Amino acid sequence: MEEEQEACYFLLLHKTLKIFDAQGGFAPTAQDDLKIIHLNARSIRNSKEGMLDIENKMDKIRELVAKEQPTILVVTETWLQHQDQAPPLESFRLYRCDREGKRGGGVAIYVRSYLQVYTVIHQSIADKFEFLALMVVLPDQRKVNVAGVYRPPQAAADALVQMRQCLDVVRERECVILGDFNQDWKTSQSSRLKTICTDLELTQLIREPTRPISNTLIDLILTNQPKIYEARVLSEVGNISDHYPIMCIRNPNMY
């Protein structure tokens, strides 16, 4: 009788509260939203010269994570090289795609440790882009492809042609693609990217400038399910890099 009461009590807790995962983070119930933040960090790489700056920057990133409680954090311009150890985030697993053979660039995706994750695309092409896509299995067993992208300002002319192939793979299921494309969505500079998005039925969700120093909208969120995602610029967080973080929340009840 006592065991039955304990079992019922646990079920009640499971249905009404968030449960701790094995590494101390909160594992949400199936009803909770998927929240994703993207930040162009302008380096999270430790070096003897800039170690203090990176520690301060990571403290600010941890403050952002503690405040917003994202499920996934996408970081671009990590500047990590293959021999570097990336800064950890408690209760997150790290997936990364470093720039090959050259300083700068790179993508890192931190995912809550309770989620099942499978790599879909891991591609780093010199002078073109880094593209890391993961299939994330949500607590309700729905599968979402989440991708991080960094395209440098002076990318080769055919970079978007090759990136289109990656986007085409990712959109085969529900997807969210976040990153710094270095093409201002507010101007004709992004016309080729807009054409690709139209052809692939991807909607861009961010509407405000994301790099205040240049007043440009270059950090983007693309999805093939725009009716169930809300997005905004975290313009109140301007002390981590020269880019504002951007965020989207998946809310199936909107559909």
Summary of the structure (lengths in Angstrom):
residues: 255
radius of gyration: 18.8
end to end distance: 43.6
largest distance: 71.1
contacts: 811
relative contact order: 0.14
helix: 25%
strand: 31%
